Amino acid sequence: MRNSKILTSFLLVVFLFVAQDSFAQRRKKRVVVKTPNKTVVHTNRGKVVYRKPTPKVRVVRTLPNSTVVIKKNGHRYHYHSGVYYRHINGKYVVVSAPYGIRVKTLPVGYKTVVVLGKPYYYYQGTYYVKKNKEYKVVEAPEDVVVYELPEEAEQVTIDGKNYYEYNGKLYKVVTKPEGKAFKVVGYL
């Protein structure tokens, strides 16, 4: 009887050790290696190589006069002509448009792209859909094709293939009759 309890306890410990080890292998950590010309990130999905060492950050001390303040998830965003700002440490930093935020007018220069019969409005990496009398920021629809990316878009290499990344979206260069274009192919 005593031997069976010892054996059962031993088998339980071995099982827990093996189970923990197998779970630990699934949770592979993200490894980042920075060099002067590129940053390499190893993730569960493969290797991502950023060609630029650091993302560009645009900062201004004062905002344009007609800036509108929009609150979203407890944060104040300042919006002007398609550009979103956050007040950080006494300066205004240009940020990506948060999903779900709504504006009354689209920025000058927006483009309309139609995906599966639904119109989306695109401007500098931000996608909008019309909701009543406003425009709501949404995620990029799958397989959408646009003809320009924001200057902050970074060239990345994933498993030997080149892409552009902006705000977590991956774009692949494609050729269309109108010229060079960028197609959303996934997310980081």
C-alpha positions in Angstrom: 0.0 0.0 0.0 2.8 2.4 0.9 4.7 1.5 -2.3 1.7 2.3 -4.4 1.3 5.8 -2.8 5.0 6.5 -3.4 4.7 5.3 -7.0 1.6 7.4 -7.6 3.3 10.4 -6.1 6.4 9.9 -8.2 4.3 9.5 -11.4 2.4 12.7 -10.6 5.6 14.7 -10.1 7.0 13.3 -13.4 3.8 14.2 -15.2 3.7 17.7 -13.9 7.4 18.2 -14.8 6.9 17.0 -18.3 3.7 19.0 -18.8 5.3 22.2 -17.5 8.3 21.7 -19.9 6.0 21.2 -22.9 4.0 24.3 -22.0 7.2 26.3 -21.6 8.4 25.4 -25.1 5.1 26.7 -26.6 5.6 30.1 -24.9 8.7 31.1 -26.8 10.0 34.4 -25.8 10.5 37.3 -28.2 14.2 37.9 -28.8 15.3 41.3 -30.1 18.7 41.9 -31.6 19.6 45.5 -32.5 22.5 46.5 -34.8 23.3 50.0 -36.3 21.5 49.2 -39.6 18.7 46.9 -38.6 16.7 45.3 -35.8 15.9 41.6 -35.8 13.0 40.2 -33.8 12.6 36.5 -33.4 8.9 35.5 -32.6 6.7 32.4 -32.7 5.8 33.4 -36.3 9.3 33.6 -37.5 12.0 36.2 -37.9 11.2 39.8 -38.5 13.9 42.2 -39.7 13.3 46.0 -39.5 15.6 47.9 -41.8 15.4 51.1 -39.9 16.8 50.9 -36.3 14.1 53.1 -34.7 10.7 54.3 -35.7 10.3 58.0 -36.6 8.6 60.0 -33.9 7.1 63.4 -34.9 6.7 65.9 -32.1 5.3 69.5 -32.1 5.2 72.0 -29.3 2.0 73.7 -30.5 -1.1 72.5 -32.3 -2.8 74.1 -35.3 -5.6 76.5 -34.4 -8.5 74.4 -35.6 -7.5 71.2 -33.7 -10.4 69.2 -32.3 -10.1 67.3 -29.0 -11.6 63.8 -29.0 -11.7 61.5 -25.9 -11.3 57.8 -26.3 -10.7 55.2 -23.6 -9.8 57.9 -21.1 -7.2 59.5 -23.4 -7.4 62.9 -25.0 -6.5 62.9 -28.7 -6.1 66.1 -30.7 -7.2 65.8 -34.3 -6.3 68.1 -37.2 -6.4 67.3 -41.0 -6.1 63.5 -40.6 -3.3 63.7 -38.0 -3.8 62.5 -34.4 -1.7 63.9 -31.5 -1.3 63.0 -27.8 0.0 65.4 -25.2 3.1 63.7 -23.6 5.6 65.4 -21.4 4.7 69.0 -22.5 4.8 68.1 -26.2 2.4 66.8 -28.8 3.4 63.5 -30.3 1.9 62.3 -33.6 0.2 58.9 -32.9 -1.7 56.3 -34.9 -5.5 56.8 -35.0 -7.1 54.7 -32.3 -9.7 52.2 -33.6 -13.2 53.3 -32.9 -12.6 57.0 -32.7 -15.0 59.1 -34.7 -14.5 62.3 -36.7 -17.1 64.6 -38.4 -15.1 65.2 -41.6 -12.5 63.2 -43.6 -9.1 64.8 -44.2 -8.3 66.5 -47.5 -6.7 64.0 -49.8 -8.4 60.9 -48.6 -9.0 58.0 -51.1 -12.1 55.8 -51.4 -11.3 52.1 -51.7 -14.1 49.5 -52.1 -13.7 46.1 -50.6 -16.5 43.5 -51.3 -18.8 46.3 -52.2 -18.2 48.3 -49.0 -16.6 51.7 -49.3 -13.7 52.5 -47.0 -12.0 55.9 -46.8 -8.2 55.8 -46.6 -5.7 58.5 -45.5 -2.1 58.0 -44.5 -2.5 54.5 -43.0 -5.9 55.1 -41.4 -9.1 53.5 -42.6 -12.5 55.0 -42.0 -16.1 53.8 -42.5 -19.1 56.1 -42.6 -21.4 55.7 -39.5 -24.4 58.0 -39.6 -23.0 61.5 -40.0 -19.5 60.6 -38.8 -16.5 58.6 -39.9 -15.2 55.8 -37.6 -11.6 54.6 -37.6 -11.5 50.8 -38.3 -8.9 48.1 -38.9 -7.7 47.7 -42.5 -10.0 45.3 -44.4 -8.4 42.1 -45.6 -6.8 42.3 -49.1 -7.3 46.0 -49.5 -4.9 47.7 -51.9 -3.7 51.3 -51.5 -1.3 53.3 -53.6 0.6 55.2 -50.9 1.8 54.5 -47.4 2.7 57.0 -44.6 6.3 58.1 -44.4 6.6 56.3 -41.0 6.0 52.9 -42.7 9.0 50.7 -42.1 10.5 48.1 -44.5 10.6 44.7 -42.8 11.8 41.2 -43.9 9.9 38.2 -42.6 11.3 34.8 -43.4 13.3 36.3 -46.3 10.3 38.2 -47.8 10.1 42.0 -47.9 7.1 43.9 -46.6 6.2 47.3 -45.3 4.8 47.6 -41.8 2.7 50.5 -40.4 0.7 50.4 -37.2 0.9 46.6 -37.0 -0.3 46.0 -40.5 1.9 44.3 -43.1 1.8 45.5 -46.7 3.2 43.6 -49.7 4.2 45.5 -52.8 2.0 44.6 -55.8 1.9 45.8 -59.4 -1.4 47.1 -60.7 -2.3 48.7 -64.0 -2.2 52.1 -62.2 1.4 51.3 -61.0 3.0 50.3 -57.7 0.6 49.5 -54.9 0.5 48.0 -51.4 -1.8 45.2 -50.4 -2.6 44.3 -46.7 -1.4 40.7 -46.2 -1.4 40.4 -42.4 -0.7 41.8 -39.0 2.3 41.7 -36.6 
